């Protein structure tokens, strides 16, 4: 889209979508892996998102090279005649929950810190869940990836299916929040859709303005009646349940 009051500038729109619900088995549920696939619920979420975005005139479509993101994008693209492109640049922030949850002696304190860790992303030296990737280094890479996508897109409307951490960082980029203080505030539900516009000066290849048009809309639950817990609260519950099952299994085999 050419801007009406800014000659030589174009507005590019990026639809950010988090992947649908996915679940690993056993220890895979506590580690960041590439082969975790969508559950039946995740497929339903992606199908609802497909229907919501059916009439959007996408010029190109991207996802991370991780299975659950590719699956989500593939379902959305059932309504579009586009080839999906993938890149490792759109991967999730790296974390091993099983290692993170070994910190400290008080289990309740560990889970509480884990559930609300994202709100400390802007603190100096912060690493996700204490033992994972540096928030600062990860977000710097996401900022670069978003900048490159906005500048190099072949058209003006782009689909990008990625991950909760990536989309949080992308929204920080869109608002200019380089301190990362807002990282935790940008909740990302499964198949949440966010829309970011970037105004590009074509002569200098520079982004001059960014706009957030939509944040974390869930077509499968628009009123968010069933979405009261944050993503990391849900993750803490999942990992707590996994640990309890593993401990029970160890006890029965002893």
Backbone as JSON, one array per atom type, in Angstrom:
{
  "sequence": "XXXXXXXXXXXXXXXXXXXXXXXXXXXXXXXXXXXXXXXXXXXXXXXXXXXXXXXXXXXXXXXXXXXXXXXXXXXXXXXXXXXXXXXXXXXXXXXXXXXXXXXXXXXXXXXXXXXXXXXXXXXXXXXXXXXXXXXXXXXXXXXXXXXXXXXXXXXXXXXXXXXXXXXXXXXXXXXXXXXXXXXXXXXXXXXXXXXXXXXXXXXXXXXXXXXXXXXXXXXXXXXXXXXXXXXXXXXXXXXXXXXXXXXXXXXXXX",
  "N": [[0.85, -1.2, 0.0], [0.67, 2.12, -0.99], [1.52, 5.12, 0.68], [-0.72, 7.78, 1.46], [0.1, 10.39, 2.15], [2.81, 10.47, 2.07], [5.03, 10.35, -0.08], [6.71, 7.88, -1.97], [6.83, 6.03, 0.01], [5.86, 2.89, 1.39], [3.38, 0.75, 2.85], [3.71, -2.11, 4.67], [2.19, -5.11, 5.7], [2.16, -7.43, 8.33], [0.97, -10.48, 9.33], [1.07, -11.98, 12.27], [1.1, -15.18, 13.62], [0.67, -17.39, 16.25], [1.64, -20.82, 16.68], [-0.68, -23.65, 16.78], [-2.1, -25.55, 19.58], [0.18, -27.86, 20.9], [1.79, -30.96, 21.77], [4.27, -32.78, 23.4], [5.58, -36.07, 24.16], [6.32, -37.69, 27.22], [9.61, -36.91, 28.26], [9.98, -35.13, 26.18], [8.05, -33.19, 26.39], [9.08, -31.42, 28.13], [11.16, -30.17, 26.95], [12.57, -28.04, 24.4], [11.8, -28.94, 21.27], [12.03, -29.99, 17.8], [10.18, -31.62, 16.59], [7.67, -31.87, 17.75], [4.19, -32.17, 17.43], [0.99, -30.8, 16.27], [-1.86, -31.11, 18.38], [-5.19, -32.63, 18.36], [-6.82, -30.59, 19.27], [-5.2, -28.42, 18.7], [-5.19, -28.51, 15.91], [-7.89, -27.89, 15.42], [-7.88, -25.25, 16.36], [-6.16, -24.04, 14.5], [-7.65, -24.41, 12.19], [-9.88, -22.79, 12.71], [-8.57, -20.35, 12.69], [-7.7, -20.31, 10.06], [-10.21, -20.0, 8.78], [-10.9, -17.48, 9.73], [-8.95, -15.88, 8.55], [-9.41, -16.24, 5.9], [-10.11, -14.52, 3.69], [-8.03, -12.75, 3.5], [-5.66, -11.11, 1.52], [-2.96, -12.54, 1.1], [0.41, -12.05, 0.11], [2.74, -13.45, 0.42], [3.98, -16.23, 2.37], [5.27, -17.31, 5.46], [6.93, -19.46, 7.84], [8.38, -20.63, 10.94], [10.99, -23.14, 10.91], [10.08, -25.2, 12.37], [8.11, -28.03, 13.24], [5.44, -27.75, 14.39], [4.78, -25.08, 13.86], [4.96, -25.01, 11.08], [2.91, -26.82, 10.43], [0.67, -25.41, 11.36], [0.72, -23.1, 9.72], [0.39, -24.39, 7.27], [-2.26, -25.34, 7.44], [-3.68, -22.93, 7.62], [-3.08, -21.94, 5.09], [-4.59, -23.51, 3.45], [-6.69, -22.14, 2.46], [-5.57, -20.5, 0.64], [-3.68, -19.95, -2.32], [-0.75, -20.35, -2.05], [2.76, -20.9, -1.71], [4.43, -22.19, 1.09], [7.12, -20.76, 2.82], [10.03, -21.38, 4.77], [12.01, -20.63, 7.71], [14.77, -20.73, 9.93], [15.15, -18.46, 11.34], [12.87, -17.68, 12.59], [12.43, -19.17, 14.84], [11.53, -20.44, 18.16], [12.47, -19.08, 21.39], [15.2, -20.6, 23.06], [14.96, -23.23, 25.42], [15.21, -25.42, 28.24], [13.05, -26.96, 30.07], [13.18, -28.96, 32.0], [15.71, -28.7, 33.11], [15.55, -26.08, 34.06], [13.69, -26.37, 36.1], [15.03, -27.63, 38.1], [16.22, -25.88, 39.74], [16.83, -24.53, 42.97], [15.22, -25.42, 46.16], [12.59, -25.36, 47.03], [9.67, -26.45, 45.82], [7.17, -25.21, 45.2], [7.93, -22.51, 45.09], [9.67, -22.63, 42.93], [7.95, -23.24, 40.78], [6.3, -21.01, 40.86], [8.09, -18.92, 40.26], [8.82, -19.75, 37.73], [6.37, -19.57, 36.31], [6.02, -16.83, 36.09], [8.22, -15.74, 34.94], [8.68, -14.39, 32.49], [8.08, -11.71, 32.83], [10.31, -10.55, 33.8], [12.02, -10.14, 31.73], [13.31, -7.85, 30.86], [15.31, -7.32, 32.66], [18.78, -6.85, 33.5], [20.97, -9.18, 32.02], [19.12, -11.26, 32.08], [17.88, -14.57, 31.64], [15.8, -16.87, 29.95], [13.67, -18.56, 32.09], [15.77, -18.83, 33.82], [17.85, -20.69, 33.12], [17.88, -20.85, 30.41], [18.01, -19.47, 27.05], [19.42, -16.2, 26.52], [17.32, -13.44, 27.04], [17.8, -10.91, 25.94], [19.65, -11.35, 23.83], [18.17, -13.09, 22.23], [15.89, -11.5, 21.58], [17.12, -9.44, 20.17], [17.83, -10.82, 17.86], [15.3, -11.47, 16.9], [14.3, -8.9, 16.41], [15.97, -8.17, 14.28], [15.16, -10.09, 12.42], [12.47, -9.4, 11.97], [12.79, -6.83, 10.95], [14.16, -7.42, 8.57], [12.22, -8.97, 7.25], [10.13, -7.12, 6.89], [11.4, -5.27, 5.23], [12.22, -6.74, 3.0], [10.11, -8.14, 1.91], [8.2, -9.58, -0.73], [5.74, -8.67, -1.4], [2.94, -6.74, -0.11], [1.48, -7.87, 1.97], [1.88, -10.2, 4.42], [2.02, -13.48, 5.76], [3.06, -14.86, 8.8], [3.83, -17.59, 10.6], [4.69, -18.44, 13.76], [6.07, -18.54, 17.0], [5.29, -18.36, 20.56], [7.23, -16.89, 22.12], [8.7, -15.67, 20.07], [6.71, -14.07, 18.83], [6.0, -12.38, 20.93], [8.4, -10.93, 21.22], [8.44, -9.79, 18.68], [6.28, -8.05, 18.82], [7.22, -6.32, 20.76], [9.23, -5.18, 19.22], [7.61, -3.91, 17.32], [6.42, -1.91, 18.81], [8.53, -0.43, 19.57], [9.72, -1.06, 21.97], [12.46, -1.45, 23.26], [13.55, -2.04, 25.71], [12.49, -4.36, 26.63], [10.67, -4.55, 28.65], [8.0, -4.9, 28.21], [7.7, -7.48, 27.36], [6.56, -9.71, 28.77], [3.94, -8.84, 28.95], [2.67, -9.05, 26.5], [0.65, -11.24, 25.9], [0.43, -14.5, 24.44], [-1.68, -16.54, 23.07], [-2.5, -19.88, 21.93], [-2.55, -20.07, 18.45], [-3.06, -17.37, 18.39], [-3.65, -14.29, 16.77], [-1.83, -11.57, 15.58], [-1.44, -8.3, 14.23], [0.82, -6.39, 12.45], [1.88, -3.36, 11.1], [4.28, -1.92, 8.92], [5.84, 0.98, 7.89], [7.65, 1.7, 5.08], [10.42, 3.36, 3.75], [11.12, 3.45, 0.53], [13.23, 4.44, -0.96], [15.44, 4.7, 0.71], [15.42, 2.31, 1.95], [14.45, 1.96, 4.61], [12.78, 1.54, 7.7], [10.29, 3.6, 8.78], [8.09, 3.98, 10.4], [6.08, 2.08, 12.71], [3.19, 0.09, 13.38], [0.78, -1.31, 15.57], [-1.89, -3.25, 14.83], [-3.57, -5.23, 15.67], [-3.72, -7.51, 18.38], [-3.06, -10.7, 19.47], [-5.55, -12.05, 18.85], [-7.93, -14.57, 19.13], [-9.42, -16.7, 17.1], [-10.77, -19.04, 17.64], [-11.76, -18.76, 20.17], [-13.05, -16.07, 20.66], [-13.98, -14.32, 22.7], [-12.38, -15.04, 24.73], [-13.18, -16.63, 26.87], [-12.42, -19.05, 27.92], [-9.82, -18.63, 28.47], [-8.07, -17.73, 30.82], [-5.79, -18.18, 32.32], [-2.28, -17.42, 32.02], [0.05, -18.11, 29.33], [2.48, -19.14, 30.37], [1.7, -19.88, 32.94], [-0.02, -21.98, 32.32], [1.88, -23.64, 31.15], [3.51, -24.17, 33.33], [1.74, -25.68, 34.89], [1.47, -27.89, 33.2], [4.09, -28.94, 33.13], [4.44, -29.49, 35.82], [2.54, -31.52, 36.14], [3.67, -33.42, 34.43], [6.11, -33.98, 35.74], [5.13, -35.08, 38.11], [3.95, -37.42, 37.11], [6.19, -38.72, 36.09], [7.64, -39.11, 38.41], [5.89, -40.77, 39.79], [5.98, -42.98, 38.14], [8.63, -43.77, 38.46], [8.54, -44.47, 41.12], [6.84, -46.68, 41.08], [8.33, -48.49, 39.7], [10.42, -49.04, 41.31]],
  "CA": [[0.0, 0.0, 0.0], [1.38, 3.4, -1.03], [0.97, 6.03, 1.68], [-1.34, 8.94, 0.8], [0.74, 11.68, 2.48], [4.24, 10.22, 2.22], [5.43, 9.84, -1.38], [7.87, 7.01, -1.96], [6.76, 5.11, 1.15], [4.84, 1.85, 1.28], [3.02, 0.12, 4.13], [3.66, -3.57, 4.61], [1.43, -5.69, 6.83], [2.57, -8.78, 8.72], [0.06, -11.21, 10.21], [1.8, -12.9, 13.14], [0.24, -16.21, 14.2], [1.36, -18.43, 17.03], [1.19, -22.16, 16.31], [-1.74, -24.23, 17.59], [-1.71, -26.37, 20.73], [1.03, -29.0, 20.56], [2.19, -31.67, 22.98], [5.23, -33.87, 23.27], [5.36, -37.19, 25.07], [7.42, -37.93, 28.16], [10.54, -35.81, 28.49], [9.89, -34.15, 25.1], [7.17, -32.11, 26.81], [9.84, -30.48, 28.97], [12.29, -29.65, 26.19], [12.25, -27.43, 23.11], [12.16, -29.87, 20.21], [11.55, -29.59, 16.48], [9.26, -32.59, 16.01], [6.39, -31.9, 18.45], [3.15, -31.9, 16.44], [-0.27, -30.28, 16.77], [-2.87, -32.02, 18.89], [-6.49, -32.43, 17.71], [-7.27, -29.26, 19.67], [-4.39, -27.47, 17.95], [-5.69, -28.51, 14.53], [-9.13, -27.13, 15.44], [-7.52, -23.83, 16.51], [-5.61, -23.6, 13.22], [-8.75, -24.36, 11.22], [-10.65, -21.58, 13.0], [-7.75, -19.24, 12.22], [-7.81, -20.36, 8.59], [-11.48, -19.41, 8.38], [-10.84, -16.05, 10.06], [-8.05, -15.2, 7.62], [-9.69, -16.78, 4.55], [-10.19, -13.51, 2.63], [-6.86, -11.86, 3.53], [-4.9, -11.32, 0.27], [-1.54, -12.73, 1.38], [1.35, -12.08, -1.01], [3.71, -14.51, 0.71], [3.74, -16.88, 3.66], [6.45, -17.84, 6.12], [6.83, -20.02, 9.18], [9.65, -21.17, 11.4], [11.22, -24.47, 10.35], [9.65, -26.15, 13.41], [6.95, -28.76, 12.74], [4.14, -27.24, 14.81], [4.53, -23.83, 13.16], [4.71, -25.35, 9.69], [1.58, -27.41, 10.36], [-0.31, -24.33, 11.54], [0.72, -22.31, 8.49], [-0.17, -25.21, 6.2], [-3.72, -25.36, 7.57], [-4.17, -21.59, 7.25], [-2.9, -21.75, 3.65], [-5.57, -24.29, 2.7], [-7.6, -21.18, 1.83], [-4.78, -19.61, -0.21], [-2.81, -20.62, -3.29], [0.59, -19.84, -1.79], [3.75, -21.84, -1.21], [4.99, -21.81, 2.38], [8.56, -20.69, 2.96], [10.39, -21.56, 6.18], [13.32, -20.11, 8.11], [15.16, -20.9, 11.33], [15.16, -17.14, 11.97], [11.6, -17.47, 13.29], [12.29, -20.19, 15.89], [11.25, -20.06, 19.54], [13.59, -18.93, 22.3], [15.62, -21.94, 23.48], [14.81, -23.49, 26.85], [15.04, -26.8, 28.7], [12.29, -26.8, 31.31], [13.6, -29.93, 33.01], [16.86, -28.11, 33.78], [15.09, -24.89, 34.79], [12.92, -26.74, 37.29], [15.91, -28.21, 39.1], [16.77, -24.8, 40.56], [16.25, -24.31, 44.29], [14.71, -26.56, 46.91], [11.17, -25.21, 47.29], [8.97, -26.72, 44.56], [6.17, -24.17, 44.94], [8.64, -21.29, 44.69], [10.21, -22.85, 41.59], [6.87, -23.12, 39.81], [5.84, -19.62, 40.87], [9.08, -18.14, 39.52], [8.73, -20.2, 36.35], [5.13, -19.08, 35.7], [6.04, -15.37, 35.89], [9.59, -15.38, 34.54], [8.72, -13.51, 31.32], [7.95, -10.31, 33.23], [11.63, -10.07, 34.14], [12.86, -10.22, 30.52], [14.08, -6.62, 30.67], [16.35, -7.17, 33.67], [20.12, -7.12, 32.95], [21.47, -10.55, 32.07], [18.05, -12.24, 32.27], [17.79, -15.72, 30.74], [14.47, -17.44, 30.12], [13.57, -19.57, 33.15], [17.02, -18.9, 34.56], [18.9, -21.52, 32.53], [17.72, -20.88, 28.96], [18.65, -18.46, 26.21], [19.35, -14.8, 26.94], [16.22, -12.68, 26.44], [18.32, -9.8, 25.15], [20.23, -11.85, 22.58], [17.08, -13.62, 21.41], [15.07, -10.42, 21.05], [17.9, -8.74, 19.15], [17.71, -11.6, 16.63], [13.92, -11.31, 16.41], [14.2, -7.55, 15.83], [16.62, -8.23, 12.98], [14.33, -10.9, 11.52], [11.3, -8.61, 11.61], [13.27, -5.75, 10.09], [14.46, -8.0, 7.26], [10.98, -9.38, 6.61], [9.4, -5.92, 6.47], [12.12, -4.6, 4.15], [12.48, -7.6, 1.84], [8.91, -8.85, 1.46], [7.93, -9.42, -2.16], [4.46, -7.97, -1.52], [2.61, -5.89, 1.03], [0.74, -8.59, 3.0], [2.68, -11.39, 4.71], [1.67, -14.37, 6.87], [4.2, -15.45, 9.5], [3.45, -18.48, 11.69], [5.89, -18.63, 14.58], [5.98, -19.08, 18.36], [4.91, -17.37, 21.57], [8.34, -16.0, 22.44], [9.01, -14.86, 18.89], [5.67, -13.06, 18.61], [6.14, -11.38, 21.99], [9.52, -10.08, 20.85], [8.05, -9.04, 17.49], [5.4, -6.96, 19.25], [8.12, -5.34, 21.37], [9.85, -4.48, 18.08], [6.61, -3.06, 16.68], [6.12, -0.77, 19.67], [9.78, 0.26, 19.91], [10.04, -1.34, 23.37], [13.75, -2.13, 23.27], [13.91, -2.42, 27.07], [11.85, -5.67, 26.83], [9.79, -4.52, 29.82], [6.66, -5.3, 27.8], [7.75, -8.84, 26.83], [5.59, -10.56, 29.43], [2.58, -8.3, 28.83], [2.08, -9.41, 25.22], [0.24, -12.64, 25.99], [0.31, -15.17, 23.16], [-2.43, -17.79, 23.14], [-2.33, -20.73, 20.75], [-3.16, -19.52, 17.24], [-3.36, -15.95, 18.52], [-3.29, -13.51, 15.58], [-1.47, -10.17, 15.76], [-1.19, -7.63, 12.95], [1.79, -5.3, 12.55], [2.17, -2.62, 9.87], [5.58, -1.22, 8.89], [5.97, 1.95, 6.8], [9.01, 1.57, 4.55], [10.92, 4.34, 2.79], [11.7, 2.6, -0.5], [14.47, 5.02, -1.49], [16.54, 4.47, 1.65], [15.21, 0.99, 2.56], [14.43, 2.19, 6.06], [11.45, 1.53, 8.3], [10.13, 4.91, 9.43], [7.02, 3.89, 11.41], [5.48, 0.76, 12.92], [1.88, 0.2, 13.99], [0.13, -2.56, 15.99], [-3.3, -3.17, 14.45], [-4.31, -6.27, 16.39], [-2.82, -8.3, 19.22], [-3.46, -11.95, 20.12], [-6.96, -12.4, 18.64], [-8.1, -16.02, 19.01], [-10.66, -16.96, 16.36], [-11.44, -20.21, 18.22], [-12.37, -18.31, 21.43], [-12.89, -14.61, 20.53], [-14.21, -13.63, 23.97], [-11.38, -15.58, 25.66], [-13.88, -17.12, 28.07], [-11.68, -20.18, 28.46], [-8.41, -18.24, 28.48], [-7.81, -16.87, 31.97], [-4.4, -18.37, 32.73], [-1.28, -17.04, 31.02], [0.72, -19.23, 28.67], [3.48, -19.74, 31.24], [0.98, -20.55, 34.02], [-0.45, -23.25, 31.75], [3.08, -24.45, 30.96], [3.93, -24.63, 34.65], [0.83, -26.77, 35.26], [1.79, -29.04, 32.35], [5.36, -29.52, 33.56], [4.19, -30.05, 37.15], [1.86, -32.8, 35.94], [4.64, -34.34, 33.84], [7.05, -34.4, 36.78], [4.4, -35.97, 39.02], [3.79, -38.72, 36.42], [7.5, -39.37, 36.0], [8.0, -39.55, 39.76], [5.03, -41.91, 40.1], [6.5, -44.1, 37.38], [9.88, -44.21, 39.11], [8.2, -45.12, 42.38], [6.23, -47.98, 40.83], [9.33, -49.41, 39.15], [11.46, -49.27, 42.31]],
  "C": [[0.88, 1.25, 0.0], [0.72, 4.38, -0.07], [0.45, 7.31, 1.03], [-0.61, 10.26, 1.03], [2.26, 11.55, 2.61], [4.75, 9.55, 0.94], [6.7, 9.01, -1.27], [7.91, 6.04, -0.79], [5.65, 4.1, 0.9], [4.59, 1.25, 2.66], [2.89, -1.38, 3.93], [3.01, -4.11, 5.88], [1.87, -7.12, 7.06], [1.54, -9.35, 9.69], [0.89, -12.23, 10.99], [0.83, -13.9, 13.76], [1.09, -17.16, 15.02], [0.82, -19.79, 16.58], [0.06, -22.63, 17.23], [-1.19, -25.09, 18.71], [-0.95, -27.6, 20.26], [1.48, -29.67, 21.85], [3.19, -32.76, 22.64], [4.88, -34.98, 24.26], [6.58, -37.34, 25.97], [8.3, -36.7, 28.32], [10.5, -34.77, 27.38], [9.01, -32.96, 25.49], [7.91, -31.07, 27.64], [11.04, -29.89, 28.24], [11.81, -29.03, 24.89], [12.73, -28.36, 22.02], [11.52, -29.44, 18.89], [10.42, -30.47, 15.96], [7.94, -32.73, 16.77], [5.3, -31.45, 17.47], [1.88, -31.36, 17.1], [-1.15, -31.4, 17.31], [-4.16, -31.8, 18.1], [-7.04, -31.05, 18.03], [-6.5, -28.19, 18.9], [-4.82, -27.39, 16.49], [-6.98, -27.72, 14.44], [-8.84, -25.63, 15.53], [-7.01, -23.27, 15.18], [-6.7, -23.5, 12.16], [-9.63, -23.14, 11.44], [-9.9, -20.34, 12.53], [-7.76, -19.16, 10.7], [-9.09, -19.68, 8.12], [-11.51, -17.91, 8.64], [-10.03, -15.27, 9.03], [-8.31, -15.56, 6.15], [-9.6, -15.73, 3.45], [-9.02, -12.53, 2.63], [-6.01, -12.13, 2.28], [-3.39, -11.43, 0.51], [-0.72, -12.75, 0.08], [2.41, -13.15, -0.83], [3.46, -15.04, 2.11], [5.01, -17.53, 4.17], [6.06, -18.55, 7.41], [8.24, -20.34, 9.65], [9.81, -22.55, 10.78], [10.87, -25.57, 11.36], [8.29, -26.73, 13.02], [5.63, -28.1, 13.12], [3.79, -25.91, 14.14], [4.22, -24.08, 11.69], [3.32, -25.95, 9.51], [0.5, -26.33, 10.44], [-0.42, -23.49, 10.28], [0.09, -23.1, 7.35], [-1.68, -25.26, 6.24], [-4.3, -24.01, 7.16], [-4.12, -21.41, 5.73], [-3.79, -22.65, 2.81], [-6.55, -23.38, 1.97], [-6.87, -20.24, 0.88], [-3.86, -20.43, -1.13], [-1.4, -20.05, -3.18], [1.5, -20.97, -1.32], [4.34, -21.33, 0.09], [6.5, -21.82, 2.32], [8.9, -20.77, 4.45], [11.79, -21.0, 6.45], [13.56, -20.36, 9.59], [15.18, -19.57, 12.07], [13.92, -16.89, 12.81], [11.36, -18.5, 14.4], [11.98, -19.58, 17.25], [12.55, -19.84, 20.31], [13.92, -20.29, 22.92], [15.54, -22.1, 24.99], [14.73, -24.99, 27.09], [14.36, -26.71, 30.06], [12.74, -27.76, 32.4], [14.81, -29.43, 33.78], [16.43, -26.92, 34.63], [14.41, -25.27, 36.1], [13.75, -27.5, 38.32], [16.49, -27.16, 40.03], [16.07, -24.73, 41.91], [15.67, -25.56, 44.92], [13.2, -26.53, 47.11], [10.4, -25.35, 45.98], [7.96, -25.65, 44.23], [6.82, -22.87, 44.47], [9.19, -21.43, 43.28], [9.12, -22.66, 40.54], [6.34, -21.7, 39.73], [6.79, -18.74, 40.06], [9.01, -18.49, 38.03], [7.52, -19.59, 35.65], [5.2, -17.6, 35.36], [7.42, -14.85, 35.46], [9.62, -14.34, 33.43], [8.66, -12.03, 31.69], [9.28, -9.72, 33.69], [12.57, -10.04, 32.95], [13.75, -9.0, 30.35], [15.19, -6.42, 31.68], [17.72, -7.54, 33.08], [20.52, -8.59, 33.12], [20.41, -11.62, 32.18], [18.08, -13.32, 31.19], [16.45, -16.38, 31.0], [14.51, -18.62, 31.09], [14.91, -19.84, 33.83], [18.14, -19.61, 33.86], [18.86, -21.53, 31.0], [18.46, -19.76, 28.26], [18.47, -17.06, 26.78], [18.18, -14.11, 26.25], [16.76, -11.61, 25.49], [18.86, -10.28, 23.8], [19.14, -12.38, 21.65], [16.27, -12.5, 20.78], [15.82, -9.6, 20.0], [17.81, -9.48, 17.82], [16.31, -11.48, 16.03], [13.75, -9.94, 15.77], [14.82, -7.53, 14.44], [15.78, -9.0, 11.96], [13.1, -10.13, 11.06], [11.67, -7.47, 10.67], [13.51, -6.28, 8.67], [13.19, -8.4, 6.52], [10.22, -8.17, 6.08], [10.07, -5.25, 5.27], [12.17, -5.42, 2.87], [11.27, -8.34, 1.31], [8.64, -8.56, -0.02], [6.61, -8.7, -2.41], [4.19, -7.19, -0.25], [1.88, -6.6, 2.16], [1.38, -9.96, 3.21], [2.08, -12.16, 5.88], [2.96, -14.91, 7.47], [3.7, -16.26, 10.68], [4.7, -18.82, 12.5], [5.5, -19.13, 15.97], [5.69, -17.97, 19.35], [6.02, -16.39, 21.89], [8.69, -15.1, 21.28], [7.99, -13.74, 18.72], [5.68, -11.99, 19.71], [7.26, -10.39, 21.64], [9.18, -9.22, 19.64], [7.14, -7.87, 17.85], [6.2, -5.9, 20.01], [8.78, -4.51, 20.28], [8.85, -3.48, 17.47], [6.3, -1.81, 17.49], [7.37, 0.03, 20.02], [10.23, 0.02, 21.33], [11.34, -2.12, 23.45], [14.19, -2.56, 24.67], [13.42, -3.82, 27.41], [10.96, -5.71, 28.07], [8.39, -5.01, 29.48], [6.59, -6.76, 27.35], [6.67, -9.73, 27.45], [4.15, -10.12, 29.23], [1.9, -8.71, 27.54], [1.73, -10.9, 25.22], [0.04, -13.23, 24.6], [-0.38, -16.52, 23.34], [-2.19, -18.61, 21.88], [-3.18, -20.19, 19.6], [-3.65, -18.08, 17.43], [-2.83, -15.19, 17.3], [-2.98, -12.08, 15.99], [-1.16, -9.58, 14.39], [-0.28, -6.43, 13.19], [1.97, -4.67, 11.17], [3.53, -1.93, 10.0], [5.6, -0.31, 7.67], [7.42, 1.99, 6.36], [9.29, 2.69, 3.55], [11.69, 3.54, 1.73], [13.04, 3.14, -1.01], [15.67, 4.74, -0.59], [16.49, 3.07, 2.28], [15.3, 1.09, 4.09], [12.99, 2.16, 6.55], [11.3, 2.81, 9.11], [9.04, 4.9, 10.51], [6.55, 2.44, 11.52], [4.17, 0.93, 13.69], [1.39, -1.19, 14.39], [-1.36, -2.42, 15.73], [-4.16, -4.14, 15.25], [-3.31, -7.06, 17.21], [-3.55, -9.5, 19.82], [-4.97, -12.23, 20.03], [-7.05, -13.9, 18.4], [-9.46, -16.32, 18.37], [-11.45, -18.11, 16.96], [-12.06, -19.91, 19.58], [-12.25, -16.79, 21.48], [-13.05, -13.86, 21.84], [-13.21, -14.04, 25.04], [-12.0, -16.04, 26.97], [-13.11, -18.26, 28.73], [-10.18, -19.9, 28.54], [-8.17, -17.23, 29.6], [-6.38, -16.99, 32.46], [-3.47, -17.88, 31.63], [-0.65, -18.3, 30.44], [1.71, -19.91, 29.6], [2.85, -20.37, 32.49], [0.51, -21.92, 33.55], [0.74, -24.19, 31.59], [3.57, -25.0, 32.3], [3.05, -25.79, 35.13], [1.17, -28.05, 34.5], [3.05, -29.73, 32.84], [5.22, -30.13, 34.95], [3.53, -31.42, 37.04], [2.8, -33.84, 35.37], [5.59, -34.87, 34.89], [6.38, -35.37, 37.75], [4.24, -37.36, 38.41], [5.11, -39.47, 36.37], [7.92, -39.9, 37.36], [7.18, -40.77, 40.17], [5.53, -43.16, 39.38], [7.78, -44.66, 37.98], [9.59, -44.95, 40.39], [7.65, -46.52, 42.16], [7.22, -49.0, 40.31], [10.41, -49.75, 40.17], [11.26, -50.59, 43.03]]
}
